[in-house]
Amino acid sequence: MLAGGILLWALALSGTLAQAQDVKQIVRQAVQTELAADRNDHSRWIYFETDRKPDHSVKQWVAETGDGSLQRVVETNGQPVPRAQQRKSLDSFLQDSSARSKQRKSDQHDDQQAAELLNLLPQAFIWTYQGTRGNDILLHFKPNPQFRPPDFEARVFAAMEGDMRVDTAQHRIVSLKGRLIHDVKILGGLLASLYAGGTFDVERRETGPNIWQITETHVHIQGHALLFKTISEEEDDVKTDFERLPGDITVQQAETKLFEEGKNS
């Protein structure tokens, strides 16, 4: 009886370990698919964006080009922006090479940071299978106590617990939601102190054949970070009305397209 019990326990443990490996492989495959798609995706898009922060909110049309993105702001802090002012601001931006260069560098930094955090998903968390919903696999994650975050952003990321949905057909990440389960501090909170309970929610959808975009980002993390202002932030960002643009569109053509959208705004 004892030998039989040990055998059953060993088989059960083997099944649990195998499932854990399978779940981790799902995460790895999704990460690799996203990174490969990002490298190979040269599509350009125009969309409408509503970005709300505690001290500033904007509604704007955004057009992507190979030379950076252009924004036509139609509303600031709830107040409509006159069309003449919209064009004046956009023309001023186009003529300011340093402002355009600064924006491109900021976009590149954001893309690089997103890729770095994406790469951490398999090892930063312990993953468990939660079932399916339609064509999606539901996974739960919690911090891996063996993981050693390489920087502050990774420390915040790795202190989260939450859920991820993965599209089974294309192995793409549909959504990623997390909650900060303990405070994260640097130098006892002198440089940074982010508090447990903060949340983030990233939603994605397919806007074209095998092309996925982030359509919603909700970040609500309380605290302060003197050196990492982008971490401690309250923000709700929603993107809609995606329309594909020619891959070789110029900034001048993008400006024209921006003023064709929402003609009454």
C-alpha positions as a Markdown table, in Angstrom:
| # | Residue | x | y | z |
|---|---|---|---|---|
| 1 | Met | 0.0 | 0.0 | 0.0 |
| 2 | Leu | 2.8 | 2.4 | 0.9 |
| 3 | Ala | 4.6 | 1.7 | -2.4 |
| 4 | Gly | 1.3 | 2.3 | -4.3 |
| 5 | Gly | 0.7 | 5.5 | -2.4 |
| 6 | Ile | 4.2 | 6.7 | -3.3 |
| 7 | Leu | 3.7 | 5.8 | -6.9 |
| 8 | Leu | 0.4 | 7.7 | -7.1 |
| 9 | Trp | 2.0 | 10.7 | -5.4 |
| 10 | Ala | 4.9 | 10.6 | -7.8 |
| 11 | Leu | 2.6 | 10.4 | -10.8 |
| 12 | Ala | 0.5 | 13.4 | -9.5 |
| 13 | Leu | 3.7 | 15.4 | -8.9 |
| 14 | Ser | 4.9 | 14.6 | -12.4 |
| 15 | Gly | 1.7 | 15.7 | -13.9 |
| 16 | Thr | 1.8 | 19.0 | -11.9 |
| 17 | Leu | 5.4 | 19.7 | -13.0 |
| 18 | Ala | 4.5 | 18.9 | -16.6 |
| 19 | Gln | 1.6 | 21.2 | -16.5 |
| 20 | Ala | 3.8 | 24.0 | -15.0 |
| 21 | Gln | 6.3 | 23.5 | -17.8 |
| 22 | Asp | 3.5 | 23.6 | -20.4 |
| 23 | Val | 2.1 | 26.8 | -19.0 |
| 24 | Lys | 5.5 | 28.4 | -18.9 |
| 25 | Gln | 6.0 | 27.3 | -22.6 |
| 26 | Ile | 2.8 | 29.1 | -23.5 |
| 27 | Val | 4.1 | 32.3 | -21.9 |
| 28 | Arg | 7.5 | 31.9 | -23.6 |
| 29 | Gln | 5.8 | 31.3 | -27.0 |
| 30 | Ala | 3.6 | 34.4 | -26.5 |
| 31 | Val | 6.6 | 36.5 | -25.6 |
| 32 | Gln | 8.6 | 35.4 | -28.6 |
| 33 | Thr | 5.7 | 35.9 | -30.9 |
| 34 | Glu | 5.2 | 39.4 | -29.7 |
| 35 | Leu | 8.9 | 40.3 | -30.0 |
| 36 | Ala | 9.1 | 38.9 | -33.5 |
| 37 | Ala | 5.9 | 40.7 | -34.5 |
| 38 | Asp | 7.3 | 44.0 | -33.2 |
| 39 | Arg | 10.5 | 43.5 | -35.2 |
| 40 | Asn | 8.7 | 42.7 | -38.4 |
| 41 | Asp | 5.8 | 45.0 | -38.2 |
| 42 | His | 6.4 | 48.1 | -40.3 |
| 43 | Ser | 2.7 | 49.1 | -40.7 |
| 44 | Arg | 1.6 | 52.7 | -40.1 |
| 45 | Trp | -1.7 | 53.7 | -38.6 |
| 46 | Ile | -3.9 | 56.6 | -37.8 |
| 47 | Tyr | -6.2 | 56.4 | -34.7 |
| 48 | Phe | -8.0 | 58.5 | -32.1 |
| 49 | Glu | -6.6 | 58.7 | -28.6 |
| 50 | Thr | -8.1 | 59.8 | -25.3 |
| 51 | Asp | -5.4 | 60.2 | -22.7 |
| 52 | Arg | -6.3 | 61.2 | -19.1 |
| 53 | Lys | -4.0 | 62.0 | -16.3 |
| 54 | Pro | -4.8 | 63.8 | -13.0 |
| 55 | Asp | -3.3 | 67.1 | -14.1 |
| 56 | His | -3.7 | 66.9 | -17.9 |
| 57 | Ser | -6.0 | 65.2 | -20.4 |
| 58 | Val | -6.0 | 65.3 | -24.2 |
| 59 | Lys | -8.1 | 64.0 | -27.1 |
| 60 | Gln | -6.2 | 63.8 | -30.3 |
| 61 | Trp | -5.8 | 62.1 | -33.7 |
| 62 | Val | -2.4 | 60.4 | -34.1 |
| 63 | Ala | -0.8 | 59.4 | -37.4 |
| 64 | Glu | 2.3 | 57.1 | -37.5 |
| 65 | Thr | 5.1 | 57.6 | -40.0 |
| 66 | Gly | 8.6 | 56.3 | -40.5 |
| 67 | Asp | 9.9 | 59.7 | -39.2 |
| 68 | Gly | 7.8 | 59.6 | -36.0 |
| 69 | Ser | 4.2 | 60.2 | -35.0 |
| 70 | Leu | 2.2 | 63.3 | -35.5 |
| 71 | Gln | -0.6 | 64.4 | -33.1 |
| 72 | Arg | -3.5 | 66.7 | -33.9 |
| 73 | Val | -4.8 | 67.7 | -30.5 |
| 74 | Val | -8.6 | 68.5 | -30.6 |
| 75 | Glu | -9.3 | 68.9 | -26.9 |
| 76 | Thr | -7.2 | 69.8 | -23.9 |
| 77 | Asn | -8.4 | 69.4 | -20.3 |
| 78 | Gly | -12.0 | 69.3 | -21.6 |
| 79 | Gln | -11.7 | 72.4 | -23.7 |
| 80 | Pro | -11.9 | 72.2 | -27.5 |
| 81 | Val | -8.8 | 73.4 | -29.4 |
| 82 | Pro | -9.7 | 75.8 | -32.3 |
| 83 | Arg | -8.9 | 74.2 | -35.7 |
| 84 | Ala | -6.5 | 77.1 | -36.6 |
| 85 | Gln | -4.6 | 76.5 | -33.3 |
| 86 | Gln | -4.5 | 72.7 | -34.1 |
| 87 | Arg | -2.8 | 73.4 | -37.5 |
| 88 | Lys | -0.5 | 76.0 | -36.0 |
| 89 | Ser | 0.7 | 73.7 | -33.3 |
| 90 | Leu | 1.3 | 70.8 | -35.7 |
| 91 | Asp | 3.1 | 73.0 | -38.2 |
| 92 | Ser | 5.3 | 74.3 | -35.4 |
| 93 | Phe | 6.1 | 70.8 | -34.4 |
| 94 | Leu | 7.0 | 69.8 | -37.9 |
| 95 | Gln | 9.4 | 72.7 | -38.2 |
| 96 | Asp | 11.1 | 71.9 | -34.9 |
| 97 | Ser | 13.7 | 69.2 | -35.7 |
| 98 | Ser | 14.8 | 69.0 | -32.1 |
| 99 | Ala | 11.3 | 68.4 | -30.8 |
| 100 | Arg | 10.7 | 65.7 | -33.4 |
| 101 | Ser | 14.1 | 64.1 | -32.5 |
| 102 | Lys | 13.2 | 64.2 | -28.8 |
| 103 | Gln | 9.9 | 62.5 | -29.5 |
| 104 | Arg | 11.5 | 59.7 | -31.6 |
| 105 | Lys | 14.0 | 59.0 | -28.9 |
| 106 | Ser | 11.2 | 58.9 | -26.3 |
| 107 | Asp | 9.2 | 56.5 | -28.5 |
| 108 | Gln | 12.3 | 54.3 | -29.0 |
| 109 | His | 13.0 | 54.2 | -25.3 |
| 110 | Asp | 9.4 | 53.2 | -24.5 |
| 111 | Asp | 9.5 | 50.4 | -27.1 |
| 112 | Gln | 12.8 | 49.2 | -25.7 |
| 113 | Gln | 11.6 | 49.2 | -22.1 |
| 114 | Ala | 8.4 | 47.4 | -23.1 |
| 115 | Ala | 10.4 | 44.7 | -24.9 |
| 116 | Glu | 12.7 | 44.3 | -21.8 |
| 117 | Leu | 9.7 | 43.9 | -19.4 |
| 118 | Leu | 8.1 | 41.5 | -21.9 |
| 119 | Asn | 11.2 | 39.4 | -21.8 |
| 120 | Leu | 10.9 | 39.1 | -18.0 |
| 121 | Leu | 7.5 | 37.5 | -18.1 |
| 122 | Pro | 8.6 | 33.8 | -18.1 |
| 123 | Gln | 11.1 | 34.0 | -15.3 |
| 124 | Ala | 9.7 | 36.9 | -13.1 |
| 125 | Phe | 6.5 | 35.0 | -12.3 |
| 126 | Ile | 5.1 | 31.7 | -11.4 |
| 127 | Trp | 2.4 | 30.8 | -13.9 |
| 128 | Thr | -0.8 | 28.7 | -13.4 |
| 129 | Tyr | -3.4 | 27.6 | -15.9 |
| 130 | Gln | -6.9 | 29.0 | -15.2 |
| 131 | Gly | -8.9 | 27.7 | -18.1 |
| 132 | Thr | -10.2 | 29.1 | -21.4 |
| 133 | Arg | -12.6 | 31.8 | -22.5 |
| 134 | Gly | -13.6 | 31.5 | -26.2 |
| 135 | Asn | -10.3 | 31.4 | -28.2 |
| 136 | Asp | -8.2 | 32.6 | -25.3 |
| 137 | Ile | -6.2 | 30.7 | -22.6 |
| 138 | Leu | -6.4 | 32.3 | -19.2 |
| 139 | Leu | -3.2 | 32.3 | -17.0 |
| 140 | His | -2.6 | 33.6 | -13.5 |
| 141 | Phe | 0.8 | 34.9 | -12.4 |
| 142 | Lys | 2.4 | 35.7 | -9.1 |
| 143 | Pro | 5.9 | 36.9 | -8.2 |
| 144 | Asn | 8.7 | 34.3 | -8.4 |
| 145 | Pro | 10.7 | 34.5 | -5.2 |
| 146 | Gln | 13.8 | 33.2 | -7.0 |
| 147 | Phe | 13.8 | 36.1 | -9.5 |
| 148 | Arg | 16.3 | 39.0 | -9.1 |
| 149 | Pro | 15.1 | 42.1 | -10.9 |
| 150 | Pro | 17.8 | 43.9 | -12.8 |
| 151 | Asp | 16.5 | 47.5 | -12.3 |
| 152 | Phe | 13.8 | 49.5 | -10.6 |
| 153 | Glu | 11.2 | 49.1 | -13.3 |
| 154 | Ala | 11.7 | 45.4 | -13.2 |
| 155 | Arg | 11.3 | 45.5 | -9.4 |
| 156 | Val | 7.9 | 47.2 | -9.7 |
| 157 | Phe | 6.8 | 44.8 | -12.5 |
| 158 | Ala | 8.0 | 41.7 | -10.5 |
| 159 | Ala | 6.0 | 42.8 | -7.5 |
| 160 | Met | 2.7 | 42.3 | -9.4 |
| 161 | Glu | 0.2 | 39.5 | -9.3 |
| 162 | Gly | -2.5 | 39.1 | -11.9 |
| 163 | Asp | -3.8 | 37.5 | -15.0 |
| 164 | Met | -3.0 | 37.2 | -18.7 |
| 165 | Arg | -5.1 | 36.2 | -21.7 |
| 166 | Val | -3.4 | 34.6 | -24.7 |
| 167 | Asp | -5.0 | 34.1 | -28.1 |
| 168 | Thr | -4.6 | 30.4 | -28.9 |
| 169 | Ala | -4.6 | 30.7 | -32.7 |
| 170 | Gln | -1.9 | 33.4 | -33.0 |
| 171 | His | -0.2 | 33.1 | -29.6 |
| 172 | Arg | -0.7 | 36.8 | -29.0 |
| 173 | Ile | -1.2 | 38.5 | -25.7 |
| 174 | Val | -4.8 | 39.8 | -25.5 |
| 175 | Ser | -4.7 | 41.4 | -22.0 |
| 176 | Leu | -2.3 | 41.7 | -19.1 |
| 177 | Lys | -3.6 | 42.8 | -15.7 |
| 178 | Gly | -1.8 | 43.1 | -12.4 |
| 179 | Arg | -1.9 | 44.5 | -8.9 |
| 180 | Leu | 1.1 | 45.5 | -6.8 |
| 181 | Ile | 1.0 | 43.1 | -3.8 |
| 182 | His | 3.6 | 44.8 | -1.7 |
| 183 | Asp | 5.4 | 48.2 | -1.4 |
| 184 | Val | 8.4 | 48.8 | -3.6 |
| 185 | Lys | 11.0 | 51.2 | -2.1 |
| 186 | Ile | 14.5 | 52.4 | -3.0 |
| 187 | Leu | 16.8 | 53.7 | -0.2 |
| 188 | Gly | 14.0 | 53.2 | 2.3 |
| 189 | Gly | 11.6 | 55.2 | 0.2 |
| 190 | Leu | 13.9 | 58.2 | -0.2 |
| 191 | Leu | 14.3 | 57.9 | -4.0 |
| 192 | Ala | 11.1 | 55.9 | -4.6 |
| 193 | Ser | 8.2 | 54.5 | -2.8 |
| 194 | Leu | 5.3 | 52.8 | -4.6 |
| 195 | Tyr | 2.5 | 51.4 | -2.6 |
| 196 | Ala | 0.7 | 48.0 | -2.6 |
| 197 | Gly | -2.7 | 48.0 | -4.2 |
| 198 | Gly | -1.6 | 49.9 | -7.4 |
| 199 | Thr | -2.9 | 48.3 | -10.6 |
| 200 | Phe | -2.3 | 48.2 | -14.3 |
| 201 | Asp | -4.4 | 46.9 | -17.2 |
| 202 | Val | -3.2 | 46.6 | -20.8 |
| 203 | Glu | -5.8 | 45.6 | -23.4 |
| 204 | Arg | -4.9 | 44.6 | -27.0 |
| 205 | Arg | -6.8 | 43.6 | -30.2 |
| 206 | Glu | -6.1 | 42.7 | -33.8 |
| 207 | Thr | -6.5 | 45.9 | -36.0 |
| 208 | Gly | -5.3 | 44.1 | -39.2 |
| 209 | Pro | -4.4 | 40.6 | -40.3 |
| 210 | Asn | -1.9 | 39.4 | -37.7 |
| 211 | Ile | -1.3 | 42.9 | -36.5 |
| 212 | Trp | -2.1 | 43.6 | -32.9 |
| 213 | Gln | -2.2 | 47.0 | -31.2 |
| 214 | Ile | -2.5 | 48.2 | -27.6 |
| 215 | Thr | -6.0 | 49.7 | -27.4 |
| 216 | Glu | -6.3 | 50.5 | -23.7 |
| 217 | Thr | -3.8 | 51.2 | -20.9 |
| 218 | His | -4.9 | 51.9 | -17.4 |
| 219 | Val | -2.2 | 52.6 | -14.7 |
| 220 | His | -3.2 | 53.5 | -11.1 |
| 221 | Ile | -0.1 | 53.3 | -8.9 |
| 222 | Gln | 0.2 | 55.5 | -5.8 |
| 223 | Gly | 3.5 | 56.8 | -4.6 |
| 224 | His | 6.5 | 58.8 | -5.8 |
| 225 | Ala | 9.6 | 58.1 | -7.8 |
| 226 | Leu | 12.0 | 60.9 | -8.1 |
| 227 | Leu | 14.2 | 59.4 | -10.7 |
| 228 | Phe | 11.6 | 57.4 | -12.6 |
| 229 | Lys | 8.7 | 59.7 | -13.2 |
| 230 | Thr | 7.0 | 57.4 | -15.8 |
| 231 | Ile | 6.6 | 54.7 | -13.1 |
| 232 | Ser | 4.6 | 56.6 | -10.5 |
| 233 | Glu | 1.6 | 57.6 | -12.6 |
| 234 | Glu | -2.2 | 57.7 | -12.8 |
| 235 | Glu | -3.2 | 57.3 | -16.5 |
| 236 | Asp | -6.1 | 56.0 | -18.6 |
| 237 | Asp | -5.3 | 55.9 | -22.3 |
| 238 | Val | -7.8 | 54.6 | -24.9 |
| 239 | Lys | -7.2 | 54.3 | -28.6 |
| 240 | Thr | -10.0 | 53.8 | -31.2 |
| 241 | Asp | -10.8 | 54.2 | -34.9 |
| 242 | Phe | -7.7 | 52.5 | -36.2 |
| 243 | Glu | -7.1 | 52.9 | -40.0 |
| 244 | Arg | -4.1 | 51.6 | -41.8 |
| 245 | Leu | -1.9 | 54.1 | -43.7 |
| 246 | Pro | 0.6 | 53.5 | -46.5 |
| 247 | Gly | 3.8 | 52.1 | -45.2 |
| 248 | Asp | 5.9 | 54.8 | -46.9 |
| 249 | Ile | 3.7 | 57.8 | -45.8 |
| 250 | Thr | 5.5 | 61.1 | -45.4 |
| 251 | Val | 5.0 | 63.5 | -42.5 |
| 252 | Gln | 3.4 | 66.0 | -44.9 |
| 253 | Gln | 1.0 | 63.3 | -46.2 |
| 254 | Ala | 0.3 | 62.3 | -42.6 |
| 255 | Glu | -0.5 | 65.9 | -41.7 |
| 256 | Thr | -3.0 | 66.1 | -44.5 |
| 257 | Lys | -4.6 | 62.8 | -43.4 |
| 258 | Leu | -4.9 | 64.1 | -39.8 |
| 259 | Phe | -7.0 | 67.0 | -40.9 |
| 260 | Glu | -9.2 | 64.8 | -43.1 |
| 261 | Glu | -10.2 | 62.8 | -39.9 |
| 262 | Gly | -12.9 | 64.2 | -37.7 |
| 263 | Lys | -13.5 | 67.2 | -40.1 |
| 264 | Asn | -15.8 | 68.9 | -37.6 |
| 265 | Ser | -13.3 | 68.7 | -34.7 |
